[in-house]
Amino acid sequence: MRAREWDLVGAPNARDLGGLVGADGRRVRRGVLIRTPALGRLTDEDLPVLAKLGPSCVVDLRDASEQAVAPPDRLPGDPRVVHLPVHDAAHPVFTYVSAVLLGHDLGAYAELAVQGTPAAMAAIYRWFVTGESARVGFGTAVRLAAEADNLPLLYHCSAGKDRTGWLTVVLLHALGVDEATIRADYLANNPLTESLREVILTAMHRRQPELDVDAVRPVLEVRDEYLDAAYEEVRRVHGSFGAYLRDGLGVNDDLVTALRARLLE
């Protein structure tokens, strides 16, 4: 087993935030903050691997409409499940990503492809900073992470890369991890999901030969430009990440202190 990842066939980009260096050179505790994709595709062999972690709380960032069309999460034990939907029906990217992952027909999303999926993805990341459900969901998740009863805390969306990725950015900034390390963790999604991504794209092209695969690929990847769009929005609206935590998410200095006391070694 690799240092911060698990060999989960049904969740290839699952990983532990433990070991990353945070404030005052203290490392994030191992096995307390776990990021994953949706867990409905875990195999029988995956379950005992996840059971060793023993999550106490699972945060699901998907909307009910996304959950309804996906297989239910397979969870070992009886963890508390908290539904914090970060979703905006005005942004079809959410539905588009779910459709891609589940192999649904993409004809209804042709307009999005014409507009340019990279631009649509960047727009979603800006919305992560300012959207009402985004601010509520991400802020609540951070508060959950500061409570001992919720640890280990596992959190996910559909693909485990965008909403999950931005929540990870938020948590790691609060813990004092440097931006280069945060970016590296964010971008790690791409090599971890490369094989799965190509399988999905090949299968889609077989079903819909007219589909422009290059228009779909951006929704299956993470990119520097997406993360940069969110950071730029943070600076535009709040001036600094610390101010975003405080004023945008309600994560004040006392909560940051509690997080670091609880989650850093």
C-alpha positions as CSV (number, residue, x, y, z in Angstrom):
1,M,0.0,0.0,0.0
2,R,1.3,3.4,-0.9
3,A,1.9,6.1,1.7
4,R,-1.2,8.2,1.0
5,E,-3.2,6.1,-1.3
6,W,-5.1,2.8,-1.2
7,D,-5.5,0.2,-3.8
8,L,-9.2,0.6,-4.2
9,V,-10.3,-0.7,-7.6
10,G,-13.6,1.2,-7.4
11,A,-12.0,4.4,-6.2
12,P,-8.6,4.8,-7.8
13,N,-8.1,8.4,-6.7
14,A,-8.9,7.8,-3.0
15,R,-6.2,9.1,-0.7
16,D,-5.2,10.1,2.8
17,L,-4.2,13.7,3.5
18,G,-2.0,12.4,6.3
19,G,1.7,13.1,6.2
20,L,1.4,16.5,4.5
21,V,3.4,19.2,6.3
22,G,1.2,21.9,7.8
23,A,1.6,24.8,10.3
24,D,4.8,24.9,12.3
25,G,6.2,21.9,10.5
26,R,3.6,19.6,12.0
27,R,2.2,16.9,9.8
28,V,-1.4,16.1,9.1
29,R,-2.3,13.0,11.1
30,R,-2.6,9.8,9.0
31,G,-6.0,8.2,8.7
32,V,-8.2,11.1,9.8
33,L,-9.0,13.0,6.6
34,I,-9.8,10.8,3.5
35,R,-10.8,12.1,0.1
36,T,-12.5,9.7,-2.4
37,P,-14.9,9.6,-5.3
38,A,-18.4,8.3,-4.8
39,L,-18.2,4.8,-3.3
40,G,-20.9,3.0,-5.2
41,R,-18.4,1.1,-7.4
42,L,-16.3,-0.3,-4.6
43,T,-15.6,-4.0,-5.2
44,D,-16.0,-6.7,-2.6
45,E,-12.3,-6.7,-2.2
46,D,-12.2,-3.0,-1.6
47,L,-14.5,-3.1,1.4
48,P,-12.1,-4.7,3.9
49,V,-9.4,-2.1,2.8
50,L,-11.8,0.7,3.6
51,A,-12.9,-1.0,6.8
52,K,-9.4,-0.9,8.2
53,L,-9.7,2.9,8.1
54,G,-13.1,2.8,9.9
55,P,-14.6,6.1,8.9
56,S,-16.8,7.6,11.6
57,C,-18.4,10.2,9.3
58,V,-18.9,10.3,5.6
59,V,-19.7,13.7,3.9
60,D,-21.4,13.4,0.6
61,L,-21.2,16.6,-1.5
62,R,-23.6,15.4,-4.3
63,D,-27.0,16.7,-4.9
64,A,-30.0,14.2,-4.5
65,S,-30.4,14.2,-8.3
66,E,-26.9,12.8,-8.6
67,Q,-27.3,10.3,-5.9
68,A,-30.6,9.0,-7.5
69,V,-28.9,7.9,-10.7
70,A,-25.7,6.5,-9.2
71,P,-25.3,3.2,-7.3
72,P,-25.5,3.7,-3.5
73,D,-22.3,4.1,-1.6
74,R,-20.8,0.8,-0.3
75,L,-19.7,1.6,3.3
76,P,-18.2,-0.7,5.9
77,G,-19.6,-0.5,9.4
78,D,-22.2,2.1,10.2
79,P,-20.7,5.6,9.8
80,R,-22.6,8.8,10.2
81,V,-23.5,10.0,6.7
82,V,-23.9,13.8,6.2
83,H,-25.4,15.1,3.0
84,L,-24.0,18.5,2.1
85,P,-25.1,19.1,-1.5
86,V,-22.8,21.5,-3.3
87,H,-24.8,21.9,-6.5
88,D,-26.3,24.6,-8.7
89,A,-28.8,23.5,-11.4
90,A,-27.8,26.6,-13.4
91,H,-24.4,25.0,-14.0
92,P,-24.9,21.9,-16.2
93,V,-21.3,20.7,-15.6
94,F,-22.5,18.9,-12.5
95,T,-25.0,16.8,-14.5
96,Y,-22.5,16.5,-17.4
97,V,-19.8,14.9,-15.1
98,S,-22.3,12.5,-13.6
99,A,-23.6,11.5,-17.1
100,V,-20.0,10.9,-18.3
101,L,-19.2,8.7,-15.3
102,L,-22.3,6.7,-15.5
103,G,-22.3,6.2,-19.2
104,H,-25.5,8.1,-19.9
105,D,-26.4,9.7,-23.2
106,L,-24.7,13.1,-23.6
107,G,-26.8,14.5,-26.4
108,A,-28.6,16.9,-24.0
109,Y,-25.2,18.4,-23.1
110,A,-24.1,19.3,-26.6
111,E,-24.5,23.0,-25.9
112,L,-22.0,22.8,-23.0
113,A,-19.4,21.2,-25.3
114,V,-20.0,24.0,-27.9
115,Q,-19.4,26.6,-25.2
116,G,-16.1,24.9,-24.2
117,T,-15.9,22.6,-21.3
118,P,-12.6,24.0,-20.0
119,A,-14.3,27.4,-19.7
120,A,-17.3,25.8,-18.0
121,M,-15.1,24.0,-15.5
122,A,-13.3,27.3,-14.6
123,A,-16.7,28.9,-14.1
124,I,-17.7,26.1,-11.7
125,Y,-14.5,26.7,-9.7
126,R,-15.3,30.4,-9.4
127,W,-18.8,29.4,-8.2
128,F,-17.2,27.2,-5.5
129,V,-16.0,30.4,-3.9
130,T,-19.2,32.4,-4.1
131,G,-22.2,30.0,-4.5
132,E,-24.5,29.8,-1.6
133,S,-24.7,26.0,-1.3
134,A,-20.9,25.9,-1.9
135,R,-20.1,28.2,1.0
136,V,-22.6,26.4,3.3
137,G,-21.4,22.9,2.3
138,F,-17.7,23.6,2.4
139,G,-17.9,25.6,5.6
140,T,-20.0,22.9,7.4
141,A,-17.6,20.2,6.3
142,V,-14.7,22.0,7.8
143,R,-16.6,22.4,11.1
144,L,-17.3,18.6,11.0
145,A,-13.6,17.9,10.6
146,A,-12.8,19.8,13.8
147,E,-15.0,17.4,15.9
148,A,-13.3,14.3,17.3
149,D,-16.5,12.2,17.0
150,N,-16.4,12.6,13.2
151,L,-12.9,11.3,12.8
152,P,-11.8,9.6,10.6
153,L,-13.7,11.8,8.2
154,L,-14.2,10.6,4.6
155,Y,-15.6,13.0,2.1
156,H,-16.5,12.7,-1.6
157,C,-18.6,14.0,-4.5
158,S,-19.1,12.1,-7.8
159,A,-15.7,11.9,-9.4
160,G,-13.8,12.9,-6.3
161,K,-11.8,15.6,-8.1
162,D,-13.7,19.0,-8.2
163,R,-15.9,19.6,-5.2
164,T,-13.8,17.1,-3.3
165,G,-10.7,18.8,-4.6
166,W,-11.8,22.2,-3.5
167,L,-12.8,21.0,-0.1
168,T,-9.3,19.5,0.2
169,V,-7.8,22.9,-0.8
170,V,-9.8,24.6,1.9
171,L,-8.9,22.0,4.6
172,L,-5.2,22.1,3.8
173,H,-5.1,25.9,3.7
174,A,-6.7,25.9,7.2
175,L,-4.1,23.4,8.4
176,G,-1.3,25.6,7.1
177,V,-0.1,23.4,4.2
178,D,1.8,25.4,1.6
179,E,0.2,26.2,-1.7
180,A,2.6,24.2,-3.8
181,T,1.9,21.0,-1.8
182,I,-1.9,21.7,-2.0
183,R,-1.6,22.1,-5.8
184,A,0.4,18.8,-6.1
185,D,-2.3,16.9,-4.2
186,Y,-5.0,18.4,-6.4
187,L,-3.2,17.5,-9.6
188,A,-2.5,14.0,-8.4
189,N,-6.0,13.1,-9.6
190,N,-4.9,12.9,-13.2
191,P,-2.2,10.2,-13.0
192,L,-4.3,8.2,-10.5
193,T,-7.3,8.1,-12.9
194,E,-5.5,7.9,-16.2
195,S,-6.5,4.3,-17.1
196,L,-10.1,4.8,-16.0
197,R,-10.3,8.0,-17.9
198,E,-9.2,6.4,-21.2
199,V,-11.5,3.4,-20.7
200,I,-14.5,5.8,-20.2
201,L,-13.6,7.9,-23.2
202,T,-13.1,4.8,-25.4
203,A,-16.4,3.4,-24.4
204,M,-18.2,6.7,-25.0
205,H,-16.7,7.0,-28.5
206,R,-17.9,3.5,-29.3
207,R,-21.4,4.3,-28.2
208,Q,-21.5,7.7,-29.8
209,P,-18.9,7.9,-32.7
210,E,-19.9,11.5,-33.4
211,L,-18.9,12.6,-29.9
212,D,-16.0,15.0,-29.7
213,V,-13.8,13.2,-27.1
214,D,-11.6,16.3,-26.8
215,A,-14.7,18.2,-25.6
216,V,-15.4,15.6,-22.9
217,R,-11.9,15.1,-21.6
218,P,-11.7,18.4,-19.7
219,V,-14.5,17.3,-17.4
220,L,-12.7,14.1,-16.5
221,E,-9.4,15.9,-15.6
222,V,-8.3,18.5,-13.1
223,R,-6.2,21.4,-14.5
224,D,-4.1,24.2,-13.1
225,E,-6.4,26.6,-14.9
226,Y,-9.4,25.4,-12.9
227,L,-7.7,25.8,-9.5
228,D,-6.3,29.2,-10.6
229,A,-9.8,30.4,-11.4
230,A,-10.9,29.6,-7.9
231,Y,-7.9,31.3,-6.4
232,E,-8.5,34.3,-8.5
233,E,-12.1,34.5,-7.3
234,V,-10.9,34.2,-3.7
235,R,-8.6,37.2,-4.2
236,R,-11.2,39.2,-6.1
237,V,-13.9,38.7,-3.5
238,H,-12.0,38.4,-0.3
239,G,-8.5,39.6,-0.9
240,S,-6.8,36.6,0.8
241,F,-7.5,32.9,1.5
242,G,-7.6,33.6,5.3
243,A,-10.4,36.2,4.7
244,Y,-12.2,33.7,2.5
245,L,-12.1,31.1,5.3
246,R,-13.4,33.7,7.8
247,D,-15.9,35.7,5.9
248,G,-16.9,33.3,3.1
249,L,-17.0,30.0,5.1
250,G,-17.3,31.1,8.7
251,V,-14.1,29.4,9.6
252,N,-12.8,31.8,12.2
253,D,-9.4,31.8,14.0
254,D,-10.8,29.7,16.9
255,L,-11.9,27.0,14.5
256,V,-8.6,27.1,12.7
257,T,-6.8,26.6,16.0
258,A,-9.1,23.7,16.9
259,L,-8.6,22.1,13.5
260,R,-4.8,22.3,13.9
261,A,-4.9,20.9,17.4
262,R,-7.1,18.0,16.3
263,L,-5.6,17.1,12.9
264,L,-1.9,18.0,13.1
265,E,0.7,15.9,14.9
